[in-house]
C-alpha cells in the first residue's frame, strides 16, 4: 500500500529486479487510514521514506531538495482493506507490518473499535510523534505480548506485538 506515485513506481522497478518474487507481490497505489479520503500533502522524493499524512516533517526539511511538490494521496479505510485480506486468506495467520508515517494511530483505533485487531497474530510497527502509549493500550486490550526498541524515544520508535 503506497499512496505516493513516485515511491509506488520505484517499488515496481525494484520488483522487476526479482522477477521470481515479483509475481507474488500485490501492490496497491493507495494508502490506508481510518476512512475514505483524498488528502494533499507536501512531498519531496529525496525524503520519500519519511513523508506521511502530515507531509514533510520539519526535522527533514533541511534534507529535502527544495523542489517540493504537492501530492494527492488516496486513502482507504484499513478496516475494509483488512476484510479483503482475511477473506482472501481465511486460514492464514495475519502478520502486519505497519509503517505508515503517522497513520498508525487511526489504523489501530479503527481495528480496535471493530474488533479486527484480535484477528492479527503478529504486528511489527513504527510509531511517530504521539508516542507509543495509545498503541500499547490497544495491543494489551487484545492480549498481545509487546516489546519495543527505543521505548524512551519521544518522536519515533518501534513496537513488536505477538498474540500467544
Beta strands, then each sheet from edge to edge (+ up, - down):
strand 1: 31-33
strand 2: 37-43
strand 3: 69-77
strand 4: 94-98
strand 5: 120-128
strand 6: 144-149
strand 7: 156-163
sheet 1: 1+ 3+ 2-
sheet 2: 4+ 5+ 7- 6+
end
